[in-house]
Amino acid sequence: MASTPNNTAKKDHPVNLSLAGDGFDTVIRAKAVVDAVPRCRNLVSCADILAMATRDAIALAGGPSYAVELGRLDGLT
């Protein structure tokens, strides 16, 4: 989630600069908590966290709940 000299992070892309910074901070904090568990380190991506947060927000708003495929390898199935 952090930009490097050779890569602009999605949060720093011009189209995302109008988004509230604390939203990105929440995802970064959630990822840090997951990565603090040794067996989970580098298995859950920020995209996974956003997908779960979206699913939970929809369910809390009265919408349906649904399964979310997790893990950095989910795009290979």
VENWO-V990947 format. One record per residue. N is the residue number from 0. RES is the residue in one small letter. D_FIRST is the distance of its C-alpha to the first C-alpha in Angstrom with 1 decimal. Layout:
n;res;d_first
N;RES;D_FIRST
N;RES;D_FIRST
//
This chain:
n;res;d_first
0;m;0.0
1;a;3.8
2;s;6.7
3;t;9.6
4;p;13.2
5;n;13.3
6;n;10.2
7;t;8.9
8;a;5.4
9;k;6.9
10;k;6.9
11;d;8.8
12;h;11.0
13;p;14.5
14;v;15.2
15;n;12.6
16;l;13.6
17;s;16.4
18;l;14.4
19;a;14.8
20;g;12.2
21;d;13.3
22;g;12.3
23;f;8.5
24;d;9.9
25;t;11.8
26;v;9.3
27;i;7.6
28;r;11.3
29;a;12.3
30;k;10.1
31;a;11.5
32;v;14.9
33;v;14.9
34;d;13.8
35;a;16.6
36;v;19.1
37;p;20.0
38;r;21.0
39;c;17.8
40;r;15.3
41;n;13.1
42;l;15.1
43;v;13.1
44;s;10.0
45;c;7.8
46;a;10.3
47;d;13.1
48;i;12.4
49;l;12.5
50;a;15.6
51;m;17.3
52;a;16.8
53;t;18.2
54;r;21.0
55;d;21.9
56;a;22.0
57;i;24.3
58;a;26.5
59;l;26.8
60;a;27.9
61;g;30.7
62;g;29.2
63;p;29.2
64;s;27.1
65;y;26.0
66;a;24.6
67;v;21.0
68;e;20.5
69;l;17.8
70;g;16.5
71;r;14.8
72;l;18.3
73;d;19.2
74;g;19.0
75;l;21.8
76;t;24.4
//
